[in-house]
């Protein structure tokens, strides 16, 4: 057999390997099985069986750059800080890269991380518990990771420089990256508990507006309450394909998701390329009316109707698909000369995350 032409699958030690040859040079790619096994091993550590911030049992979320496992309620606060401070990933829902697992492993677990982030407690400060309010969690988590109030004085970062968003292997570098402080409002009024999560898959843009000489460098920003998430920038493309999944926590008094498309500029402010609002009330109402979607087969359970006061191109159907509540949405961008956007929503209640 001519091995120079070989391309196949090999399974070794719970890892899948793709072996691809090119001119007798072989490239080997490790897929996600090994990452999942390593992540599971981390979760089995006794200190990782409880939320690093409030002590709630069985955390299903993690801050990949800080290196701690956290519960759903604390996860919502971490998301509000921004990914430059805390990059939140689901233990069960998200795909983890080898670098992200390496970063978590290097920290050593919740106890090791807390030995640094909670090394110096000011008098009168107490750690929140599993039943603490969102306001208590926000105050504590911001103090712990963003304001660095519990770090040993010698470890506190007093100046910040722009750095790569990729995870670094050095813990001191991760510590540096974790504490770049954004402008976050200190007004705690109106903070409420979350009722679930909505996963937004930004699929593609169609015939977007030109903002540079011949094209644009578009990216999408989603805002829900005080949370903001965004896609990557696609260079020089008026019909970009993202297929990126972004997660937003949904508070009790939720409003629409505000969607904006921008053209990235290096030397000036980014230009707006249109906007729209996504009403998530039909999705959540339909999901709650049917309860556990895993009890039903694939079926339509609701609809968001196109009207003159929304940005829908067509009626948006809400379906149960393989035990998940999903909604496909096509939007005509507003306040711009042209442009459409396709997104997909998935509703995840608290008891399913």
URZI-V476682 format. One record per pair of residues at least 24 apart in sequence whose ideal C-beta (glycine too) atoms are under 6 Angstrom apart, sorted by the first residue. I is the first residue (numbers start at 1). J is the second residue. Records with the same first field share a line. If there is no record, write none. Layout:
I: J + J
//
This chain:
32: 95
35: 96 + 98 + 101
38: 101
39: 96
42: 104
45: 109
47: 109 + 110 + 111
48: 109 + 110
52: 110 + 114
53: 141
54: 128 + 129 + 130
56: 130
60: 91
61: 88 + 90
62: 89
63: 88
64: 89 + 100
65: 167 + 174 + 178
66: 178
67: 104 + 107 + 113
68: 110 + 113
69: 110
72: 353
74: 137
76: 194 + 249
77: 137 + 138 + 141
79: 227 + 249
80: 226 + 227
81: 146
82: 182
84: 180
85: 146
99: 167
100: 167
103: 167
106: 171
117: 144 + 150
118: 150
119: 152
120: 150 + 152
121: 150
134: 191 + 193
135: 188 + 191
146: 181
148: 179
192: 251 + 252 + 253
194: 249 + 251
195: 250 + 252
196: 250 + 348 + 349 + 350
197: 247 + 249 + 348 + 353
198: 248 + 250 + 280 + 345 + 347
199: 245 + 247 + 346
200: 246 + 343 + 345
201: 245 + 344
202: 231 + 242 + 244 + 343
203: 243 + 342
204: 241 + 342
205: 240 + 341
206: 239 + 340
207: 338
208: 238 + 273 + 339
209: 273 + 336 + 337 + 338 + 339
211: 263 + 271
216: 263
217: 263 + 264
218: 261 + 273
219: 262 + 264
220: 261
221: 260
222: 246 + 257 + 259
223: 258
224: 248 + 257
225: 251
233: 264
274: 333 + 336 + 339
275: 334 + 335
276: 311 + 331 + 333 + 334
283: 318 + 327 + 345 + 347
286: 318
287: 325 + 347
293: 320 + 323 + 325
294: 323
296: 320
//
